[in-house]
């Protein structure tokens, strides 16, 4: 079941990072961290139980649910209710606990009914959406160790829930009779020096790591055959939510620690003692004291970080070269692959393939309306339009199979070998199909088997036209890349867009939607054109992507049983003259990126 929750963990941990970045002014001010974690935990429950989430940290309903949960927890505390031990107290007039119980129940029932009504409405409309993405493996060993050590050191419930023995239990020389109620002092067990060693009262994640077997390897996580600590109980009756809790903590820490250093408030330092951190010691479940933190971005502080301009598009070739760490003198981002590369392509078994002429007709892409609105040609050059087809494959489709008989079929790709020097290689079958319209400035990736390597320097070899600086549009047709297919829905969600639309679709602007825009051009599909622009300034000039439009097509929208196709239009222009200095500077505040 845990394999179904990746999308939820990913979204909620992202929202922590997004809002902390915004509310701390990129780490310049301190904020109270606890409300963000409260939303994180509550949204997990709401998503699992009701299929909804709350985006604002201080949403009224979210705060009401959290307040009610704390109030009910206090009311149910074994040490708080004397009437649980002296029954006659329940019948005294003006019993404040009874009145408080009724008030809390009414308030709880109100928001529960709202949540359930919302679920019923989604089911009725058919808009409920199950979680269906796999959870990625937690393979950062030290971070896993931090999660486990935090669970041990800060025991959430000092005394575990009561359990009754099902039979006589022998404990050393003693016998615990059947049907005996047993409570485990989890906090004492988690800090037992006989088990954990002399440093049991210290926070030490490395206790969960073992030395690597080879000198060059990093430490690896220790494999434990039993429950690592008592915070979630023990054995078959341990807390069923332990796995979810651990994964939630891991996801949040991974997201936070990757871009930020977390610093404790100097003006209001937090109490990290495993006993005193608890705000109300008489309750069974610990309530941490409020504390503030400051997030410091993990930007480089060396010469390179101080001298690079803030954007690969803005930078000239030398500045972009510094940004990508090029070792040439002077540095350069220019690709080493230039020209038509006919000889190199033939040497490494790359061949220009047959491209069905109908495929360069935009009717084939089902985007005629969008092309007409933009002002792009919709027809092939042979039909009076401006579209040319071009395809390259890592195999030879004219290589005849000697065993294919009279008709001479193509030799199977798996059997196609070629030799470079003394080494023999096999063809991969990779291929790239493009529609090129130099007149209108369009490059359309119709079908590419490897997005990260799709676009190289083939522009000039098509149509005999050297006007490559006219590039204005890059179309990624029918995007199915897994990572990009996760990024786009999140970007749409941030703009409160529920689905894909026909042209004009959904526009992401460089200035108006900076977070979503950067994610889209940094995606594997966006990277195919972004990298080309950065590496081919000599041929293309300084160009930038300034808008991205996401659309579906008229065919997929009319076929109710067919999955919608997603297409991405990247809007390209010459870098504006007022975009800033394109030379390396000593401004440490500037950072390198696309956009």
Secondary structure, 3 states (H helix, E strand, C coil): CHHHEHHHHHHHHHHHHHHHHHHCCCCCCCEECHHHHHHHHHHHHHHHHHCCCCCCCCCHHHHHHHHHHHHHHHHCCCCCCHHHCCHHHHHCCCCHHHHHHHHHHHHHHHHHHHHHHHHHHHHHHCCCCCCCECCCCCCCHHHHHHHHHHHHHCCCECECCCEECCCCEEECCEEECCCCEECCEHHHHHCCHHHHCCCCCCCCHHHHEECCCCCCCCCEECCCCCCCCCCCCCHHHCCCCHHHHHHHHHHHHHHHHHHEEEEECCCCCCCCCCCCCECCCCCCECCECCCEEEEEECCCCCHHHHHCCCCCCCCCHHHHHHHCCCCCCCCCCCCCCCCCCHHHHHHCCCEECCCCHHHHCCCCCCCHHHHHHHCCCCCEHHHCCCEEEEEEECCCCCCECCCCCCCCCECCHHHCEEEECCEEEECCCCEEEEEEECCCCEEEEEEECCHHHCCCCCHHHCCCCCCHHHCCEEEECCCCCHHHHHHHHHHHHHCCCCCCCCCCCEEEECCCCHHHHHHHHCCHHHHHHHHHHHHCHHHHCCEEEEEEEEECCHHHHHCCCCCCCCEEEEEEEECCCCCCCCCCCCCCCCCCCCC
